[in-house]
Amino acid sequence: MSDVPQVVAEDATSASAVEHHVMDILNPGLHHHDLLQSYVRTRVEGSDSKQDAEEFEEPSKEGHSGNKYPRAVSDSNARYAHDKGKKGNDKKEKERSNTAEEVYTDKDRAAAVNMGTTDIKQSLKMKQRQDHSKNLQIPEETEPGALLTLGLREMRFGDVNVAINCINKALELNPNDKNALIARSKCHLLLGDPQKALDDAEAALRLNPKDSSKSKAVYCKAEALYHLGDFEMSLVYYYRGMRIRPEFGEFRLGVQKAKDAIQNVLRIGKSIALKAAKDGANIVIAAKTAEPHPKLPGTIYTAATEIEAAGGKALPCVVDVRDEKQVINAVENAVAKFGGIDVVVNNASAISLTDTLSTDMKRYDLMNNINARGTFLVSKVCIPYLKKSTNPHIVNISPPLNMKPVWFKNHVAYTMAKYGMSMCVLGMAEEFKPDGIAVNAVWPKTAIHTAAMDMLSGPDSSNACRKPEIMSDAVYALLCKDSKSVTGQFLIDEDILKNEGITDFTDYACNPANKDQLMLDFFLDDTQDNLIKTSSDKTSEEPGQMARVFNAINANLSSELVSKTGAIYQFNVKGKESGVWFIDLKNGKGATGKGEPSQPADATLTMDSDNFFAMFSGKLKPVSAFMTGKLNISGNMQKAMKLEKLMNTLKSKL
């Protein structure tokens, strides 16, 4: 018996309006495709199953003559059975079950090769779905429910752009359709636009706040917040969803990944605190949790326990650095408990590497309110107490001010916010020099393994990063200096430690074996110089390299790589070897080729051919290339950064 569901239509009049519209749009004539005309069957006893024999069978004209709308659509193929003539077909069905060795023409094999799979049947299915999506025409009078059904179907097939068009039309007809808003939120997440996903999830929740079945909208909101980097609020909503639907495992997984991300974000600050705790320091740990919950503040309380175990004293405080009252209360509580303040480390940060047109004002305000305003506010409230200290320090985790346009070009909003922290150093150092308050910035030479790096480069980013301990050691060395002797400086962690006599940095690497292949951090001229050097490497000047690179890529593709990546990439290459190429890591065993991919690309990467060769030979990191303007990315940023794993595989072969 076939595994594909057999659905019998009893009567055309009982079919719903939604099913009618869906079938009108899908059209059983979908099977009439040129590619399938070259599919030939020969009757050989006892080979394949009935499912294989029927897989591409043309729908019965007799079966459709009296029943325009079949009752249901099978996702794998539009296969329908009908009551009329069913008994007469039983014998034919039985005969077909004993047949079916397929013979393919060269046309079929060429289609399979072009789509990157040796499984011709799968290739034919893929081609059928692709052409269907391209030729899908939606009548103006289509019901909203039918449009939503179509959208969900296309999303399952991976055609997210087609899906979101269907769902948009459904929402035009019925703006208050909660299910459509949730479906569109999922589409936005798949397309790498978490802010729009968040907007739709919140809109769905507002429609009926007391609805007991709102768990899907809660999950979408939690996922969107997580991908926006607001891990604490995402944790709130994962917990909320877990209370509504405790049996839904995705909420439990969400809670865990949000907790891990928060711990990861806190690593630099906690590492600095633990270093100071060994000297018996009194430490205030401030982290944002907008809605208090007994389980949620566990991260700062856990850190407090570790600090006290290391020999210090800790005061965990729930503080949103954007809220002036919360900041004032935290500072006053710290002074009441410890008697004063000697050091302030401004480590809170928000990041969104989006260009001007892709940065909505909510995200702009978040970054500037946390980075620039938050740093200014916390410093301002603490300065009256710092003036009473014998060795007062303010340390901002921010980059040196570098006005080269390359550091603004593709992420001007983030650069403005981060440089706002650095401008606090420039101005406050001079303003409070008479009070003996040192105000400095410390920035890492290489990437530090944090949640932000995982989001940009994937879970394997640690291989190219150093541990947070290098930052804590550098900050600790700075805090041990006389505040009057060093102020207004933009310092690099490695340089600080070199001045302390440290020359071997191997132990700071997350993976010591990669100590010489670390990703240099953003905003540093050394990074820019390194990129210029590698992009003009001798190997990049050899002609005809593009085809060789893609041949090497094709030879290293596998089903495993496809399952881990799940993305299609288009490369718009300029310069000496200009052209358009693609890598399909979404279908079959993967494929490469010249020209645009047959399905919409998840990410489009535009770069010079020299930088393309440098990236695929391991000499240029995609994140660094993007930050320095060597690489422009449109589409899903996270999927684009997954390419680094493929590049690491190829660097020894290029």
N, C-alpha and C positions, 0 to 999 in steps of 0.2 A: 504493500500500500504506500502511496506517495506520502512524503512528509509535508507536502504543501497542502494547506487547508482546502478541502472541497466544500464549497458553499453553494447551496441550491436555492435558486430564486423560485418562490412558489407562485407569486403573482405580481405583475408589474404595478398594480394599483397599491400594493402594500409597501412599496419602496418609498422611503422618506424623500423630502425635497432636497435634503443635503446630498443623499446618495445619487439622486437624479443629476444634480449639478456636477458632482464629482465625476460621474461617468460621462456626462456630456463633454467635459474638459479633457479627461484622460483619453476617451474615444477608443473603443476596442480595435479600431483600425491601426492602432499603434504597432501591431505586429507586421503590417505591410511595410517593410523597410528593405531598401536595396541590399543592404549588407546580408540580410537573412535569405535573400533569394539564391545566394550561392551556397547555402547550407543544404547538403545533400544527405539523404538517408538511404541505406540499403538494408533490406530485410535479412538479417542473419539470426539464426536461432540462438536463444539463450545468452544474450550478452548483457545489456544494460537494463535498468529499472524502468518501470512505467513512467516515473517522473521524468527521466531523461528523454523517453520517447515522446512525451507530450510537451516538453519544455518550450519548444518554439512553434507548436502546432497552431495553425490559423484558427481563430474562433469559428465555430460552426455558424454558417449563414442561416441555416434552418433554425438553430437555437435562438437567433436574434430576431427572426422575422416577426415573432409575436410578442417580444419582450424587449423593448428598447433599452431599459435600464436594468442591468443586473443588480443583485442585492449588495454585493460587496466587491472590494478590490483586494487582490493579494499583492503584498508589497514586493514580492520577488518577480512576479509577472502578472499581467492582467489576465488571469485564467478563470474561466467561469464555466459552471455546469448548469444545465437547465432541466426542468422536469419534462418538458416536451421532448419526446423521443428518447428519454433516458433509457427505458428498457431496451429499445432497439439498438442503443449504442453500447450496451453492456458487452455484447459479443466482440465488438470492435475494440473496446477497451481491453478486454482480455487478450485479444490477439496482439495488440500493441505492446502489452506488458512482456511478451516473449521476444520482442525485437529490439533493434536500435543500436547497431554499431554505426557511429557517425563517420562520415567521410567529409573532409574539408578541402576546399579549394585554396589556391594560393592567395586569393583575396582575403579569405578568413585569416590565414596565417600572417599576412602582412598587417591586418588590423590588430592581431594579437601582439605582434612585435612592437608596433607603434605605441600601444598602450602599456607596454612594459610587463606583460605576463605571458607565460607559455600555456596557460590554461585558456584554450580558445573559447570554450563555453562561457567562462567568466568574462572574457573580453567582449563577447557578443552582448551579454547582459549590460556591461558597462556602457558600450556604445549605444545600445538602445535607450538607456536612461539618459545619457548625455544629450542625444538628439531630441528626446522627448522634452527635456528641460529647456533646450534652446527654442523649440517650436511651440512651447506651451502658450496658448492664447486664451485669455480669460474673458469671457463675455461680461459686458457691463452689468447685466442683470443678475449675475451670480449671487447666490445667498451668502451672507457672512459666514455661516457655519460651514458651507462647502469650501470657501476660501481658506478658512482656518485648517480644515482637514487636509487640503492640498498643501498648505504651508508646512504642517507637521510631517506630512509624507516626504516632501522634498528635503526637509531638515534631516530626516532619518537616512536619506540617500546621500547626504553630504552636500547638497546643493543649497547652501545657506543663503546665498544672494537671491535665488529664486524663491526660497521659503519666505524670506523677509518681505519680498514684494507682495506675495499672496497675503501675508498677515497684515501688512500695511493697508491693503485694499479692504480686508475684513474690518479693520479698525476705522476706516473712513466711513463704512456703513453702520458700524456699531461701536462708537468710541468707548463705551462702558463694558466691553466684553473682557472680563477678568482673565479668562483663559488665553485670549489672544495677546493681552499685555504680557502675561507670563511667558508665552511662547516667543514673543518678540524679544523679551529680556534675555532668554536663552540664546537667541540668534545673535544678539549684540555681544554676548560673552564669547561666542564662537568666532565672531569677527574681530575680536580684540578691542571692543569699545565698552569697557566696564561702566563708564559714567552713564551712557545711555541705558545700559542694562539696569543700573540702579534706579534711574528715573522711571522706567517701566515697572519695576518691581514695587516701588513706592506708590505709583499710581494704582496698581492692582490692590495694594493693601488699603489704600484710602477709600476704595469703592464700598467696602463693607468691613469696617474695622472689627466687628464682632463675629465675623464669619468663622466658624470652627474649622472650615476646610481651607484655611489660608496658608497651610504649611508650604505649599509650592512657592508662593510669593515670598514667604519668609526665607526659604532656601535660596531663591534667586537674589534676594537682597544681601544675604550673608555672603554669597559667592562674589557678587559685584563689589562689596566692600573689601573683601579679601584681595581681589585683583587690583583694587585701587590703592592698596597698601594700608588701609585703615583696619589693622588686624584686631585691635581691641573691640571696635564696634562690630566687626564680623563675628567675633567670639560671642558677643551679646546675643546676636541673632541666631547663631548656631545653637546656643543653649536654649533660646526661646523656642526654636523649632523642635528641639529634642524633647521639650516638655509637652509640645502639642502632639508630636508623633514619635514617641520613644522607640517604636519598632523600626523606624526609618534609619538604616545604618549610615546614610550619607551625612546626617547631622552629627553623629558621633565622630565620623572621620573628619568633618569640618572643625569640630571642637579641638581635636588633636592637632590638626595642621595649623590652626590659628594660634594655639598655645605655643607650638614650636616656633612659629614666625615671631611672636612677641618675645620669646626668649632670645631668638636670634637678633632681633632689633636691639634688645637690651645688652647684647654681649659686650660692645665697646664700653658703654657706661658702667656696666657691672664689673667688667674687668678692671677698669680704673679704680672703682670703689674697693674691690677686693685687694688691690695692690696697696691702697692707702690704709685699709683696715689692719694690715699686718703691723702697721706702726701705731695701732690703737686709735685711729681717727674716728670721729663721730660723723656719721654720714646720713644725709637725707636722700631717700630714693623717691623721686617723683615720676609718676607715669599716669597717662590719661585713661580713665574709665568713666564714660559719661553717665552710665546707669549703674549705680552700686549693686552688687550681687555677691553673696558670700563666697561663691566659687571663683568669680572673675578676678578679684585682686590677688589671687594666689601667686602670680608671677612676682610682684614686688615684695610680698611677704616671704616668699621663698628666697629671694635675693637677700632680704634682711637677715634671714636665718643664717645664710652662708657668710654674710659680713660679720655677724657676731661670732660665728664659729672661727673666723679668721683672726679675731682679736679686737674688732672694732665694735662700735655701737651704732645702731641703725634706727631711723625713723621713716617708715614707709608712708607715703602720702599720695592720695588720689588727687592728681592735679592735671587740669587741662591748661596748658601754657597760654591758650588764647583767652582764658577767663581771668580777668584782673583780680576779682575777689578770691578765687581759688588760690592764685599765686600768693597774694598777700597773706591769706590764712596759713598757707604752708610755711612761709618764711617766718611768720610770727610763732607758729608752733615749734619750729626748729630752734629759734632763739630762746623760747621758753624752756625747752628741754635741755639744750646744750650750752646756753649762755652767750652765743654769738655765732658769726659766720666768718670763716677764713678763706674758703675757696668756693667758686661757682664754676661748674662745667656745663656748658650749654651743648647738649648732644641731641636734643629733640629735632626731628627733621621729617619732611614729607617730600616725596619725589614723584615726578611724572615727566618722562622724557618725550613730550609731545610738541609738535611745531605750533606756530601761532594759531592757525585756523583750526587745529584739532584740540586746542586747549579751551575748554569751556570755563566760564568765569567762576564757577563753584570750585573747580580744581585749582584755578589760579589763586583764589582767595585762601583756600586751604594751605597751599604751599607758602604763600607770603605771610599768612597769619601765624603759622607754626615756626617757620624758619626765621624770618626777619623780625616780625613783631614779637613773637614769643621770646626770642633772644634778648631783644631790647627791654621787654617788660620784666623778665626775670632778673636781668642785670640791674635795671633801675630800682627794683624793690630791694635788692640785696645790698646795693652800694652804701646806704647809710650805715649798715652794720659792718661792711668790709672796711670802712674808714676807721673803725675802732680796732681792727686786727693789726698784729705786729708784722704779718707777712701775707697780705691779701693778694689773691690771684683770681682772675676771670680767664677761663680757657674756652674758646669757641671751637668746635669741631667743624671748621670751614676752610675753604681753599684760599690760596693767595689770589689777590685781585689781578686778573689778567685780561686786558681789554682787547685781545685779539678776537676778531669777529667769529672765528671758527668755534669759540666756546659759547657763542650765543645762537648761532645760525639755526640749529634744528630743535632747540629747547630753550628759547629765550625766557619763558616764564620761570622755569626751574633755575636757570642761571641767575636771574634777577633776585629770586628768593634766597638762594645760597650766598650770593655776593652781598645780600643785605646783612647777613651774619658777619661777613668779613668787614663790611663798612663800620659795623659797631666796634670792631677792633681798632680800626684806623682812627675813628673819632674819639672813643672813650679812653683809649690809651693816652692820647694827648691831653684830654680834658681832665683826667684824674691822676695824671703824673704827679702833681704837687701833693696828692694825698698818699702817694706811695703804692697805689693800686696797679698791679701789672695786668694788662689786658693783651692776650696773645691768641693766635690761632694755630692749631695743629692739624695737619692734613697728612694722610698716608701716601707714601711713595707708590705703593702697589695697592691693588684692590684688596679690601678686607672682606672676609666671608661673612655676609649678613643676609637677611631675608631679601633685601633689595637686589643683591647680586643673584640670588637664586631665581628671582622673578625675571631678571633681565637675561641671564645666561643659562638657566636651567639648573637642575639639582647637582650637576657635575661641576658647577662653577668653582667649588672649593679647590679643585686641582690647580687653578690659576690664581689662587688667593693666599694671603697670609692670615694668620690667626689674629684676633683682636688684641692679644697680649702685647704685640709690638706697639700698639697705640697706648695701652695702659702704661707700659714701661717708659715710653717717651714722655707722656704727660706727667708721670710721677717724677721723672728727672727734672722736668721744667718746674714743677711745684716745689721742689727742694731748693731751688735757687732763690736768692734774695729778690723780692719783688721790685726793688728799686734798680736792679741791675739789668733787667730784661723786660721790655714792654713794647707794645706796638709792632711785634714781630709776626711774620707769617712763616711758621716753621714746619719742616717735613720730618715725620717720625724717624726715618732712617738717619737723617742728618743729625738729629738730636742725640741718638744713641752712638753714632760714630764719634761725636764730640765727647761722649762719656767713655770712649775707649773700646766700644764693641765693634768687631769687624766681621764676625761670622753670624749670618742671619738665617742659617739653614733651619734651625729649630722653630723659627717663626712661620715657616711655610706649612700650610695645611697638608701638603704632600711634599716632603723633603726631596723626593726624586725629581720634582718639577721646579726646584728652587731657582733655576736659570730661565724658566719659561713662564714667569708670572705676568699677569696683566697689569700694566702700569695704570695708575689712577687718572681720573679726569682733571682737567684744568691746569695741568703741569706742562711747561714747555718741553721738558724732557720727553714726554709722551709724543708731542708733536714732532720733535726732531727725530725720534726713533721711527715714527711712521714714515717720515720723508725718506729716511735712509733705507728702510726695508722696501718701500714701494718702488725705489729705483734700483733694486737689486739686479745683478747681472742676468739672472735667469728670466726675469720678466721682459727682457729686451729681445729674446729669441722669438722669431716669427712662427706662426702656426701653432701656438701653444693651446689655443682655446679648445680645438678638437681633441687634443691629447688629454687635456684636463677632464673633459666630459667623458671620454672613453675610459679614463681611470675611475671616474665616479661611477659609471655604469657597471664596471667590473666589480665594484665593491657594494653594490646594492643587494639587499636581501629582504625577505619577508619580515624578519625580526626588526630590521631598521625601519621598515615601513610602519609596522605596528607601534613602534616607540615614537615615531615622528608624527605621522598623520597629517601631512601638509604638502601642498604643491607650491613650488617656488618658480618665479619668473625672474630672469636676470636681464636687465637692459644695460648692456655693456657699451661703453664709449671708448674712444681713443684708438690705439693702433689696430686692435682686433674687435671693432665694434660689431654689434649684432644682438639678437634676442635669442635667449636659450631658456630651457626649463629643466627642472628636476621634479619628478613626480614621486613623492614619498608617502603617497596616500592610497594607491591602488596596486593590487597584485604584489609583485616582487619589486616594484619600483621601475622607473624609466627616466631616461634623459633624451634630449633632442634639441634641435635647432628650431626656432620659431616659438610661437605662443603655445601654452599647454591646451589640451582639448577641453579641460575643465577650468573654471575660474581659479586663478592663483590665490592662495591664502596670504602670500606675502610677495611683494615685488621689490627687488633690490636693484638699485641703479648705482653704477660705479664705473671708474676708469678700469681698463683692462689690466693695467699694472697692479692696481689695488686688488683686483679679482685674483690674480695669480698669487699675490702676497698672502691673501686670506686663505686660499686653499693649499698653500704650502706651509701654513702654520706660523708665518712671520707677522701676521697682522690679525689681531683679535677683532671679531665683528663688533663687539660693544665699543671698543676703542675707535674703530673705524667710523662707527655711527656718531660717537660723541665729537669726533674731530672733523666731521663733514666729509670724510672720504667715502661714506656710504649713506645713501638715502633709502629709507624704508617706508613703503606704504603697505597698509594691511595689518595683519596680526603680528605685533612686535615680538611676543613670546615665541611664536612659532618660527619667526625669522631667526631668533637666537638659538633655536635648536640645531641649526646648521653647524654649529661649532663642533658637535660630536662627529659629524661626517668629515669635517675638515681635519680633525685630529686623526681620524682613520687614514686620511689620504696624504698627510704631510710627509710621510716617509716614502711615498711612491711618486712624488712630484719634484 
